[in-house]
Amino acid sequence: MPFEKLEYASITRGYSEKIIVDKDSVSSFQNNQKILSVKVTDKIIFTLKGVLKDIAISDLKQLSIPSEKFQSDQAMYSTLEIVRNEKTFKTRGFDNDNPPKELSPLLLYLEQLIK
């Protein structure tokens, strides 16, 4: 696995969504309640490696944020956090419906995994 833990979280007033991937499972939460958990397979690991190869994990905080609608509750406030080699890398907040372009393939894949 190219990381120990990956967490994609989106929040707004009164509602939250979270996807957590670790070495064993992909779990989905709504309002802090687990709604789905899927076992991590070799295919998931292979695909995650593929979508992560174009992301400079150590530079997540420097990614350009294309919009800030979350500041006026027009979009959910989202972040991506990746723990690799016991170091945590996290993006700045971004709109869930307009993430940094570098993250789009990864976030789309994560959303597919929980459907």
C-alpha distances in whole Angstrom, upper triangle without the diagonal:
4,5,7,9,11,14,17,20,24,27,31,34,34,30,27,23,20,16,14,10,9,7,10,12,13,16,19,22,25,27,25,25,23,24,21,18,16,13,10,10,9,11,10,6,9,11,8,8,11,13,11,12,16,15,16,14,17,19,19,22,24,23,26,27,29,31,32,33,32,34,37,35,35,31,29,27,23,21,17,15,12,11,10,11,13,15,15,16,18,20,24,25,26,27,25,27,27,24,23,23,20,18,20,18,15,17,19,16,15,19,19,16,19,22
4,7,9,10,14,16,19,23,26,30,33,33,30,26,23,20,17,14,11,10,9,13,14,14,17,20,22,26,28,26,26,24,25,22,20,18,16,13,14,12,13,11,8,10,11,8,6,10,11,8,9,13,12,12,10,13,16,15,19,20,20,23,24,27,29,30,31,30,32,35,34,33,30,27,26,22,19,15,13,10,9,7,9,12,13,13,13,16,18,21,23,23,25,24,26,25,21,21,20,17,16,18,16,13,16,18,16,15,19,19,17,20,23
4,6,7,11,14,17,20,24,27,30,30,27,24,21,17,15,12,9,8,8,12,13,13,16,18,20,23,25,23,24,22,23,21,18,17,16,13,15,14,16,13,10,13,13,10,9,13,13,10,12,15,13,13,10,12,15,14,17,19,19,23,23,26,28,28,30,28,30,33,32,32,28,25,23,20,17,13,11,7,6,4,7,9,10,10,11,13,16,19,21,22,24,22,25,24,21,20,21,18,16,18,17,14,16,18,16,15,18,19,17,19,23
4,7,10,14,17,20,23,27,30,29,27,23,20,17,14,11,8,6,6,10,11,12,14,17,19,22,24,21,22,20,22,20,17,16,15,13,15,15,17,14,12,15,16,12,13,16,16,13,16,18,16,16,13,14,17,16,19,21,21,25,25,28,29,29,31,29,31,34,32,32,29,26,24,20,17,14,11,8,6,5,7,8,9,10,12,14,17,20,22,23,25,23,26,26,23,22,23,20,18,21,20,16,17,20,18,16,19,20,18,19,23
4,7,10,13,17,19,23,26,26,23,19,17,13,11,7,6,5,7,10,10,10,11,14,15,19,20,17,19,17,19,17,15,15,14,12,15,16,17,14,12,16,15,12,13,16,15,13,16,18,15,16,12,14,17,15,17,20,20,23,23,25,27,26,28,25,27,30,28,29,25,22,20,17,14,11,8,6,5,7,10,9,10,9,10,12,14,18,19,20,22,20,23,23,20,20,21,19,16,18,18,14,15,18,16,13,16,18,16,16,20
4,7,10,14,17,20,23,23,20,17,14,10,8,6,5,7,10,12,11,9,11,12,14,17,18,16,18,16,17,16,14,14,15,13,15,17,17,13,12,15,14,11,12,15,13,11,15,16,13,14,11,13,15,13,15,18,17,20,19,22,23,23,24,22,24,27,25,25,22,19,17,13,11,7,6,4,6,9,12,12,12,10,10,10,12,15,16,16,18,16,19,19,16,17,18,16,13,15,15,11,11,14,13,10,13,15,13,14,18
4,6,10,13,17,20,20,17,13,10,7,6,5,6,9,12,14,12,10,10,10,11,13,15,13,15,14,15,15,14,15,16,15,18,19,19,15,15,18,16,13,15,18,15,14,17,18,15,16,13,15,16,13,15,18,17,19,18,21,21,20,21,19,21,24,22,22,19,15,14,10,8,6,5,6,9,12,15,14,14,11,10,9,11,13,13,14,16,14,17,17,15,16,18,16,13,15,15,12,10,14,13,10,12,15,13,13,17
4,7,10,14,17,18,14,11,8,6,5,7,9,12,15,17,14,11,11,10,10,12,14,13,15,14,15,15,15,16,17,16,19,21,20,16,17,19,17,14,16,18,15,14,17,17,15,16,14,16,16,13,14,17,15,17,16,18,18,17,18,16,19,21,19,19,15,12,11,7,6,5,6,9,12,15,18,18,16,13,12,10,10,12,11,11,12,10,13,14,11,13,15,14,11,12,13,10,8,11,12,8,10,13,13,12,15
4,7,10,14,14,11,7,6,4,6,8,12,15,18,19,16,13,12,10,9,10,11,11,13,13,14,15,16,18,20,19,22,24,23,19,20,23,20,17,20,21,18,17,21,21,18,19,17,19,18,15,15,18,17,18,16,18,17,16,16,13,16,18,16,16,13,9,8,5,5,7,8,12,14,18,21,20,18,15,14,11,11,12,10,10,11,9,13,14,12,14,17,17,13,14,16,13,11,13,14,11,11,15,15,14,16
4,7,11,11,9,6,5,6,9,12,15,18,22,22,19,16,14,12,10,10,10,11,14,15,15,16,18,20,22,22,25,27,26,22,23,25,23,20,23,24,20,20,23,23,20,21,19,21,20,16,17,19,17,18,15,16,15,13,13,10,13,15,12,13,9,6,5,4,7,9,12,15,18,21,25,23,22,18,17,13,12,12,9,9,9,7,10,12,11,14,17,18,14,14,17,15,12,14,16,13,12,16,16,15,16
4,7,8,6,4,6,9,12,14,18,21,25,25,22,19,17,14,11,10,9,11,14,15,16,18,20,22,25,25,28,30,29,26,27,29,26,24,27,27,24,24,27,26,23,25,22,24,23,19,19,21,20,20,17,18,16,14,13,9,12,13,10,12,9,5,5,6,9,12,14,18,20,24,27,25,24,20,19,16,15,14,10,11,10,9,12,14,14,17,20,21,18,18,20,19,15,17,19,17,15,19,20,17,19
4,6,5,6,9,12,15,18,22,25,28,28,25,22,20,17,14,12,10,13,16,18,18,21,23,25,28,29,32,34,32,29,30,32,29,27,30,30,27,27,30,29,26,27,25,27,25,22,21,23,22,21,18,18,16,13,11,8,10,10,7,9,8,5,6,9,12,15,18,21,24,27,31,29,27,23,22,19,17,16,12,12,11,10,13,15,16,19,22,23,20,20,23,22,18,20,22,20,18,22,22,20,21
4,6,8,12,15,18,21,24,27,31,31,28,25,22,19,16,13,11,14,16,19,20,22,25,28,31,31,34,37,36,32,33,36,33,30,33,34,31,30,34,33,30,31,29,30,29,25,24,26,25,24,21,22,19,16,14,11,12,11,8,11,11,9,10,13,16,19,21,24,27,30,33,31,30,26,25,22,20,19,15,15,14,14,16,19,19,22,25,27,24,24,27,25,22,23,26,23,21,25,25,23,24
4,7,11,14,18,20,24,26,30,30,26,24,20,17,14,11,8,11,13,16,17,20,23,26,29,30,33,36,35,31,33,35,33,31,34,35,31,31,35,34,31,32,30,32,31,27,26,29,27,27,24,25,22,19,17,14,15,15,11,14,13,11,12,14,17,20,22,25,27,31,34,32,30,27,26,23,22,21,18,18,16,16,18,21,21,25,27,29,25,25,27,26,22,24,26,23,21,24,24,21,22
4,7,10,14,17,20,23,27,26,23,20,17,14,11,7,6,9,11,14,14,17,20,23,26,27,30,32,31,28,29,32,29,27,30,31,28,28,32,31,28,30,28,29,29,25,24,27,25,25,22,23,21,18,16,13,15,15,12,13,12,9,11,12,15,17,19,22,25,28,31,30,28,25,24,21,20,20,16,16,15,13,15,18,19,22,25,26,22,22,24,22,19,20,22,19,17,20,21,18,19
4,7,10,13,17,20,23,23,20,17,14,11,8,6,5,7,10,12,12,15,17,20,23,23,26,29,28,24,26,28,26,24,27,28,25,24,28,28,25,27,24,26,25,22,22,24,23,23,20,21,20,18,16,13,16,16,13,14,12,8,9,10,12,14,16,19,21,25,28,26,25,21,21,18,17,17,14,14,13,11,14,17,17,20,22,23,20,19,21,19,16,18,19,16,14,18,18,15,17
4,7,10,14,17,20,20,17,13,11,7,6,5,6,8,9,10,10,12,14,16,19,20,23,25,24,21,22,25,22,20,23,24,21,21,25,25,23,24,22,24,24,20,21,24,22,23,20,21,20,18,17,15,18,19,15,16,13,9,10,9,11,12,14,17,19,22,26,24,24,20,19,17,17,17,14,14,13,10,13,16,15,18,20,21,17,17,18,16,13,14,15,12,11,14,14,11,13
4,6,10,13,17,17,13,10,8,6,5,7,8,8,9,9,10,11,12,14,17,17,20,22,22,18,19,22,20,17,20,22,19,19,23,23,20,22,19,22,22,18,19,22,20,22,20,21,21,20,19,16,19,21,18,19,15,12,12,9,10,10,11,13,16,19,22,21,20,17,17,14,15,16,14,14,14,11,15,17,15,18,20,19,16,16,17,14,11,14,14,10,10,13,13,10,13
4,7,10,14,13,10,7,6,5,6,9,12,11,11,10,10,10,10,11,13,13,16,19,18,14,15,18,16,14,17,19,16,16,20,20,18,20,18,20,21,18,19,22,20,22,20,22,22,21,21,19,22,24,21,21,18,14,14,11,11,10,11,12,14,17,20,19,19,16,16,14,15,17,16,16,16,13,16,17,15,18,19,18,14,15,15,12,10,12,11,7,8,11,9,8,11
4,7,10,10,8,6,5,7,8,12,14,12,12,10,12,11,9,11,12,11,15,17,17,13,14,17,16,13,16,18,16,15,19,20,18,19,16,19,20,17,19,22,21,23,22,24,24,24,24,22,24,26,24,24,21,17,17,13,12,10,10,10,11,14,17,16,16,14,14,14,15,18,17,18,18,16,19,20,18,19,21,19,16,17,16,13,12,14,13,9,11,13,11,10,14
4,7,8,6,4,6,9,12,15,17,15,15,13,14,12,10,9,10,8,12,14,14,10,10,14,13,10,13,15,14,13,17,19,17,18,15,18,20,17,20,23,21,24,23,25,26,26,27,24,27,29,27,27,23,20,19,16,14,11,11,9,10,12,15,15,16,14,15,15,16,19,19,20,21,18,21,22,19,20,21,19,15,17,16,12,12,14,12,9,12,13,10,11,15
4,5,6,7,9,12,14,18,20,17,17,15,16,14,11,11,10,8,11,13,14,11,10,14,14,12,13,17,16,15,18,20,18,19,16,18,21,19,21,24,23,26,26,28,29,29,30,27,30,32,30,31,27,24,22,19,17,14,12,10,10,11,13,13,15,14,15,16,18,21,22,23,24,21,24,25,22,23,24,21,18,20,19,15,15,18,15,12,15,16,13,14,18
4,6,9,11,15,17,21,23,20,20,17,19,16,13,11,9,7,9,11,13,11,9,13,14,12,13,16,17,15,18,21,19,20,18,20,23,21,24,26,26,29,29,31,32,32,33,31,34,36,34,34,30,27,26,23,20,17,15,13,12,12,13,14,16,16,17,19,21,25,25,26,27,25,27,28,25,25,26,23,20,22,20,17,18,20,17,15,18,18,15,16,20
4,7,10,13,16,20,22,19,19,15,16,13,10,9,6,5,8,11,13,11,10,14,15,14,15,19,19,18,21,24,22,24,21,23,26,24,27,29,28,31,31,33,34,34,34,32,35,37,34,35,31,28,27,24,22,19,17,15,15,15,17,17,19,19,20,21,24,27,27,28,28,26,28,29,26,27,28,25,22,23,22,18,19,20,17,15,18,18,14,15,18
4,6,10,13,16,19,17,16,12,13,10,6,5,4,5,9,12,13,10,11,14,14,13,16,18,18,17,21,23,22,23,21,23,25,23,26,28,27,30,29,31,31,31,32,29,32,34,31,31,28,25,24,21,20,17,16,15,15,16,19,18,20,19,20,20,22,25,25,25,26,23,25,26,24,25,26,24,21,21,20,16,16,17,15,12,14,14,11,11,14
4,7,10,14,17,15,14,11,11,8,6,5,6,6,10,13,13,9,11,14,13,12,15,17,16,16,19,21,20,22,19,22,24,21,24,26,25,27,26,27,28,28,28,26,29,31,28,28,24,21,21,18,17,15,14,14,15,17,19,19,20,18,19,19,20,23,22,22,22,19,21,23,21,22,23,21,18,18,17,13,13,14,12,9,10,11,8,8,11
4,7,10,13,11,10,7,8,6,4,6,9,10,13,16,16,13,15,18,17,15,18,20,19,19,22,24,22,24,21,24,25,22,24,27,25,27,26,27,28,27,27,24,27,29,26,26,23,19,19,17,16,15,15,15,16,18,21,21,21,19,20,19,20,22,21,21,21,18,21,23,21,23,24,23,19,19,18,15,14,15,13,10,11,12,9,8,11
4,7,10,9,8,6,6,5,6,9,12,13,16,19,19,15,17,20,18,17,20,21,19,20,23,24,23,25,22,25,26,22,24,27,25,26,24,26,25,25,24,21,25,26,23,23,19,16,17,15,15,14,15,16,18,21,24,23,23,20,20,19,20,21,20,19,19,16,18,20,19,22,23,22,18,18,18,15,13,14,13,10,9,11,9,6,10
4,6,6,5,4,5,7,9,12,15,17,20,23,22,19,21,24,22,20,23,25,22,22,26,27,25,26,24,26,27,23,24,27,25,27,25,26,25,24,23,20,23,24,21,21,18,15,16,14,15,15,16,17,19,22,25,24,24,21,21,19,20,21,19,19,18,15,18,21,20,22,24,24,20,20,21,18,15,16,16,13,12,14,13,10,12
4,5,5,7,7,10,12,15,19,20,23,26,25,22,24,27,24,23,26,27,25,25,29,29,27,28,26,28,28,24,25,28,26,27,24,25,24,23,21,18,21,22,18,19,16,13,14,14,15,16,18,20,22,25,28,27,26,23,23,21,21,21,19,19,18,15,17,20,20,23,25,25,21,21,22,20,16,17,18,15,13,16,15,12,13
4,6,8,10,13,15,19,22,23,26,29,29,25,27,30,28,25,29,30,27,27,31,31,28,30,27,29,29,25,25,28,27,28,25,26,24,22,21,18,20,21,17,19,16,13,14,14,16,17,18,21,23,26,29,27,27,23,24,21,21,21,19,19,18,16,19,22,21,24,27,27,23,23,25,22,19,20,21,18,16,19,19,15,17
4,7,9,12,13,17,20,21,25,28,27,24,25,28,27,24,27,29,27,26,30,30,28,29,26,28,28,25,25,28,27,28,26,28,26,24,23,20,22,23,20,22,19,15,16,15,16,17,17,19,20,24,26,24,24,21,22,20,21,21,19,20,20,18,21,23,22,25,27,27,23,24,25,22,19,21,21,18,17,20,18,15,18
4,6,9,11,15,18,20,23,27,26,23,25,28,26,24,28,30,27,27,31,32,29,31,28,30,31,27,28,31,30,31,29,30,29,27,26,23,25,26,22,24,21,18,19,18,18,19,19,21,22,25,28,26,26,24,24,23,24,24,22,23,22,20,22,25,24,27,29,29,25,25,26,23,20,22,21,18,17,19,17,14,16
4,6,8,11,14,16,20,23,23,20,22,25,23,22,25,27,25,25,29,30,28,29,27,29,30,26,28,31,29,31,29,30,29,28,27,24,27,28,24,25,22,19,20,18,19,18,19,20,21,24,26,25,25,23,24,22,23,25,23,23,23,20,22,25,24,27,28,28,24,24,24,21,19,20,19,15,15,17,14,11,14
4,7,10,14,16,19,23,22,19,22,24,23,22,25,27,25,25,29,30,28,30,28,30,31,28,29,32,30,31,29,30,29,28,27,25,28,28,25,25,22,19,20,19,20,20,20,22,23,26,29,27,28,25,26,24,25,26,24,24,23,20,21,24,24,27,28,28,24,23,23,21,18,19,18,15,13,15,13,9,11
4,7,10,13,16,19,19,16,18,21,20,19,22,24,22,23,27,28,26,29,26,29,30,27,29,31,30,31,29,30,30,29,28,26,29,30,27,27,24,21,22,20,20,19,20,20,22,24,27,26,27,25,25,24,25,26,25,24,24,20,22,25,23,26,27,26,23,22,21,19,17,17,16,13,12,12,10,7,9
4,7,9,12,16,16,13,16,19,18,17,20,22,21,21,25,26,25,27,25,28,29,26,28,31,29,31,30,31,31,31,30,28,31,32,29,29,26,23,23,21,20,19,19,19,20,22,24,24,25,23,24,23,24,27,25,25,25,21,23,26,24,26,27,26,22,22,21,18,17,17,15,12,13,13,10,8,11
4,6,9,13,13,10,13,16,15,15,18,19,19,20,23,25,24,26,24,27,29,26,29,31,29,31,30,31,32,32,32,30,33,34,31,31,27,25,25,22,22,20,20,19,20,21,24,24,25,23,24,24,25,28,27,26,26,23,24,26,24,26,27,25,22,21,20,17,17,17,14,12,13,12,8,8,10
4,6,10,11,9,11,14,14,14,17,19,19,19,22,25,24,26,24,27,29,26,29,32,30,33,32,33,34,34,34,32,35,37,34,34,30,27,27,24,23,21,20,19,19,20,22,22,24,23,24,24,26,29,28,28,28,25,27,28,26,28,28,26,23,23,21,18,18,18,15,13,15,14,10,11,14
4,7,8,6,7,10,11,11,13,15,16,16,19,21,21,23,21,24,26,24,27,29,28,30,30,31,33,33,33,31,35,36,34,33,30,27,27,23,22,19,18,16,17,17,19,20,22,21,22,22,24,27,27,27,27,24,26,27,25,26,25,23,20,21,18,15,16,17,13,12,14,14,10,12,15
4,5,5,6,9,10,11,12,14,16,16,18,21,22,24,22,25,27,26,29,31,29,32,32,33,34,35,36,34,37,39,36,36,32,30,30,26,25,22,21,19,19,19,21,22,24,24,24,25,26,30,30,29,30,26,28,29,26,27,26,24,22,22,19,16,18,18,14,14,16,14,11,14,16
4,5,5,6,9,10,11,12,14,15,17,20,20,23,21,25,27,25,29,31,29,32,32,33,35,36,37,35,39,41,38,38,34,31,31,28,26,22,22,19,20,19,20,22,24,24,24,25,27,30,31,30,31,28,29,29,27,27,26,24,22,22,19,17,19,19,15,15,18,16,14,17,19
4,5,5,6,9,10,11,12,14,16,18,19,22,21,25,26,25,28,30,28,30,30,31,33,34,35,34,37,39,37,35,32,30,30,26,25,22,22,20,21,20,22,24,25,25,24,25,26,29,29,29,29,26,26,27,25,25,24,22,20,19,16,14,17,16,12,13,16,13,11,15,16
4,5,5,6,9,10,11,12,14,17,17,20,19,22,24,22,25,27,25,27,27,28,30,31,32,30,34,35,33,32,28,26,26,23,21,18,18,16,18,17,20,22,22,22,21,22,23,26,26,25,25,22,23,24,22,22,21,19,17,17,14,12,13,13,9,10,13,11,9,12,14
4,5,5,6,9,10,10,12,15,16,18,16,20,22,20,24,26,24,27,27,29,30,32,33,31,34,36,34,34,30,28,27,23,21,18,17,15,15,15,17,19,20,19,19,21,22,25,26,25,26,24,25,25,22,22,22,19,17,18,15,12,15,15,12,12,15,14,12,15,18
4,6,5,6,9,10,11,14,15,18,17,21,22,21,25,26,24,27,28,29,31,32,34,33,36,38,36,35,31,29,29,25,23,20,20,17,18,17,19,21,22,22,21,22,23,27,27,27,27,25,26,26,23,23,21,18,17,17,14,12,15,15,12,13,16,15,13,17,19
4,5,5,6,9,10,12,14,17,16,20,21,20,23,24,22,24,25,26,28,29,30,29,33,35,33,31,28,26,26,22,21,18,18,16,18,17,20,22,22,21,20,21,21,25,25,24,24,22,22,22,20,20,18,16,14,14,10,9,12,12,8,10,13,12,11,15,16
4,5,5,6,8,11,11,14,13,17,18,16,20,21,19,22,22,24,26,27,28,27,30,32,31,30,26,24,23,19,18,14,14,12,14,14,17,19,19,18,17,17,18,21,22,21,22,20,21,20,18,17,16,14,12,13,10,7,10,11,8,9,12,12,11,14,17
4,6,5,6,9,10,12,12,15,17,16,20,21,19,22,23,25,27,29,30,29,32,35,33,32,29,27,26,22,20,16,16,13,14,13,15,18,18,18,17,18,19,22,24,23,24,22,23,23,20,19,17,14,13,15,12,10,13,14,12,13,16,16,15,18,20
4,6,5,8,10,13,13,17,18,17,21,21,19,22,23,24,26,28,30,29,32,35,33,32,28,27,26,22,21,17,18,16,17,16,19,21,21,20,19,20,20,23,24,23,24,22,22,21,19,18,16,13,12,13,10,9,13,13,11,13,16,15,15,18,20
4,6,6,8,11,12,15,16,14,18,19,16,18,19,20,23,25,26,26,29,31,29,28,24,23,22,19,17,14,15,14,16,16,19,21,20,19,17,17,17,20,20,19,20,18,19,18,15,14,12,9,9,9,6,6,9,10,8,10,13,13,14,17,18
4,5,5,8,8,12,13,12,15,16,14,17,18,20,23,24,26,25,28,31,29,28,25,23,22,18,16,12,13,11,13,12,15,17,16,15,13,14,14,18,19,18,20,19,20,18,15,14,13,9,9,11,9,7,10,12,11,12,15,16,15,18,21
4,6,8,9,12,13,13,17,17,15,18,20,21,24,26,28,28,31,33,32,31,28,26,25,21,19,16,16,14,15,14,16,19,18,17,15,17,17,20,22,21,23,22,22,21,18,16,14,10,11,13,11,10,14,15,14,15,18,19,19,22,24
4,7,9,12,12,12,15,15,13,15,17,18,22,24,26,26,28,31,30,29,26,25,23,20,18,15,16,14,17,16,18,21,19,18,15,16,15,18,20,19,21,20,20,18,15,13,11,7,9,11,10,10,13,15,14,16,19,19,20,22,24
4,6,9,8,8,12,12,10,13,15,16,20,21,24,23,26,28,28,27,24,22,21,17,15,12,13,11,14,13,16,18,16,15,12,12,12,15,17,16,18,18,19,17,13,11,10,6,7,10,10,9,12,14,14,15,18,19,19,22,24
4,6,5,7,10,10,9,13,15,18,21,22,25,24,26,29,29,28,25,24,22,18,15,13,13,11,13,12,14,16,14,13,10,11,11,14,17,17,20,20,21,19,15,13,13,9,10,14,14,13,15,18,18,18,21,22,22,25,27
4,5,5,9,10,10,14,16,18,21,22,24,23,25,28,28,28,24,22,20,17,13,10,9,7,9,9,12,13,10,9,7,8,9,13,15,16,19,19,21,19,15,13,14,11,10,14,14,12,14,17,17,16,19,21,21,23,26
4,6,8,9,10,14,16,20,22,23,26,24,26,29,29,29,26,24,21,18,15,12,11,9,10,9,11,12,9,9,6,9,10,13,16,17,21,21,23,21,17,15,16,13,13,17,18,16,17,21,21,20,23,25,24,26,29
4,5,5,7,11,13,16,19,20,23,22,23,27,27,27,24,22,20,17,14,12,12,11,13,13,15,16,13,11,8,9,8,11,14,15,18,19,21,19,15,12,14,11,12,16,17,15,17,20,21,20,23,25,25,27,29
4,5,6,9,11,14,16,17,20,19,20,24,23,23,20,19,16,13,10,8,8,9,12,12,15,16,13,10,6,6,5,8,11,12,15,16,18,16,12,10,12,10,9,13,15,13,14,17,18,17,19,22,22,23,26
4,6,9,10,14,15,15,18,17,18,22,22,22,20,18,15,13,10,10,10,11,13,15,17,17,13,11,7,6,4,6,9,11,15,16,18,16,13,11,14,12,12,16,18,16,16,20,21,20,22,25,25,26,28
4,6,9,12,15,15,19,18,19,22,23,23,21,20,17,15,13,12,13,14,17,17,20,20,16,14,11,10,7,8,11,12,16,17,19,16,13,10,13,11,12,16,18,17,18,21,22,22,23,26,27,28,30
4,6,9,12,13,17,17,18,21,21,21,18,18,15,13,11,11,13,14,17,18,21,21,18,16,12,10,7,8,10,10,13,15,16,13,10,7,9,8,9,12,15,14,15,17,19,19,21,23,24,25,27
4,6,9,11,14,15,16,19,20,19,17,17,15,14,13,13,16,17,20,22,25,25,22,19,15,13,10,9,10,9,12,14,15,11,9,6,8,9,11,13,16,16,16,18,21,21,22,24,26,27,28
4,6,7,11,11,13,15,16,15,13,14,12,11,11,12,15,18,21,23,26,26,23,19,16,13,9,8,8,6,8,11,12,8,7,5,9,10,11,12,16,16,15,17,20,20,20,23,24,25,26
4,7,10,12,13,15,16,14,13,14,13,13,14,15,18,21,24,26,29,29,26,23,19,17,13,11,11,8,8,11,10,7,7,6,8,11,12,12,16,17,15,17,20,20,20,23,25,25,26
4,6,8,10,11,12,11,10,12,11,12,13,16,19,22,25,28,31,31,28,24,21,18,14,12,10,7,7,10,9,7,8,9,11,14,14,14,18,19,17,18,21,21,21,23,26,26,26
4,5,6,8,9,9,8,10,9,10,13,16,19,22,25,28,31,30,27,24,21,17,14,11,8,6,6,10,10,9,10,11,14,17,16,16,20,20,18,20,23,22,21,25,26,26,27
4,5,6,6,5,5,8,8,11,14,17,20,24,27,30,33,32,30,26,23,19,16,14,11,8,6,9,9,9,11,13,16,19,18,17,21,21,18,20,23,22,21,24,26,25,26
4,5,5,6,5,5,5,8,12,15,18,22,25,28,31,30,27,24,21,17,15,12,9,7,6,8,10,10,11,14,17,19,17,17,21,20,17,19,22,21,20,23,25,23,24
4,6,8,8,9,8,11,14,17,20,24,27,30,33,31,28,25,22,19,16,13,10,9,9,12,13,13,14,16,19,22,20,20,24,24,21,23,26,24,23,27,28,27,28
4,6,8,10,10,14,17,20,23,27,30,33,36,35,32,28,26,22,19,16,13,12,11,13,14,15,16,19,22,24,23,22,26,26,23,24,27,26,24,28,29,28,28
4,5,7,8,12,15,19,22,25,28,32,35,33,31,27,25,22,19,17,13,12,10,11,12,14,15,18,21,23,21,21,24,24,21,22,25,23,21,25,27,25,25
4,7,9,12,16,19,22,26,29,32,36,35,32,28,26,22,20,17,14,12,9,10,10,11,14,17,19,22,20,19,23,23,19,20,24,22,20,23,26,24,24
4,6,9,13,16,19,22,26,29,32,31,29,25,23,19,17,15,11,9,6,6,7,9,11,14,17,19,17,16,19,19,16,17,20,19,17,20,22,21,21
4,6,10,13,16,20,23,26,29,28,26,22,20,17,15,13,10,8,6,5,8,10,11,14,17,19,16,15,18,18,14,16,19,17,15,19,20,18,19
4,7,11,13,17,20,23,27,25,23,19,17,14,11,10,6,6,5,6,10,10,10,13,16,17,15,15,18,17,14,16,19,17,16,20,21,19,21
4,7,10,14,17,20,23,22,20,16,14,11,9,8,5,5,6,5,9,10,8,11,14,15,12,13,15,14,11,14,16,14,13,17,18,17,19
4,7,10,13,16,20,19,16,13,11,7,6,6,5,6,9,8,12,12,9,11,14,13,11,12,15,13,11,14,16,13,14,18,18,18,20
4,7,10,13,17,16,14,10,8,6,6,8,8,9,11,10,14,13,10,11,13,12,9,11,13,10,9,13,13,11,13,16,16,16,19
4,7,10,13,12,10,7,6,4,7,10,11,12,15,14,17,17,14,14,16,14,12,14,16,12,12,16,16,13,15,18,18,18,21
4,6,10,10,8,6,5,6,9,13,14,16,18,17,20,19,16,15,17,14,12,15,15,12,13,16,15,13,16,19,17,18,22
4,7,6,5,4,6,9,12,15,17,19,22,21,24,23,20,19,21,18,16,19,19,15,16,20,18,16,19,21,20,21,24
4,5,5,7,8,11,14,18,20,22,24,23,26,25,21,20,22,18,17,20,19,16,18,21,19,18,21,23,21,22,26
4,5,8,11,14,17,21,23,25,28,27,30,29,25,24,25,22,20,24,23,20,22,25,23,21,25,26,24,26,29
4,7,10,13,17,20,22,24,27,26,30,29,25,24,26,23,21,25,24,21,22,25,24,22,25,27,25,26,29
4,7,10,14,16,19,21,25,24,27,26,23,22,23,20,19,23,23,20,21,24,23,21,24,27,25,26,30
4,7,10,13,15,18,21,21,24,23,19,19,21,18,17,20,21,18,18,22,21,19,22,24,23,24,27
4,7,10,13,15,18,18,21,20,16,15,17,15,14,17,18,15,16,20,19,18,20,23,22,23,26
4,7,9,11,15,15,18,17,13,13,16,14,12,15,17,14,14,18,18,17,19,22,21,22,25
4,6,8,12,12,15,14,10,9,13,11,10,13,16,14,13,17,18,16,18,21,21,22,24
4,6,10,12,15,13,11,10,14,13,12,15,18,16,15,19,20,19,20,23,24,24,26
4,7,9,12,11,9,10,14,14,13,14,18,16,14,17,19,18,18,22,22,22,24
4,6,9,7,6,8,11,12,11,12,15,15,12,15,18,16,16,20,21,21,22
4,5,5,6,9,12,14,12,12,15,15,12,14,17,16,15,19,20,20,21
4,6,6,10,12,14,11,10,13,13,9,11,14,13,12,15,17,16,17
4,6,10,11,14,12,10,13,14,10,11,14,14,12,15,18,17,17
4,7,8,11,10,8,12,13,11,12,15,15,14,17,19,19,20
4,6,8,7,6,10,10,8,10,13,13,13,16,18,18,20
4,5,6,7,10,11,10,12,15,15,16,18,20,21,22
4,5,5,8,10,10,11,14,15,16,17,20,21,22
4,6,7,8,10,11,13,14,16,17,19,21,22
4,6,5,6,9,10,11,12,14,16,17,19
4,5,5,6,9,10,11,12,14,16,17
4,6,5,6,9,10,11,12,15,16
4,5,5,6,9,10,11,13,15
4,5,5,6,9,10,11,13
4,5,5,6,9,10,11
4,5,5,6,9,10
4,5,5,7,9
4,5,6,7
4,6,5
4,6
4
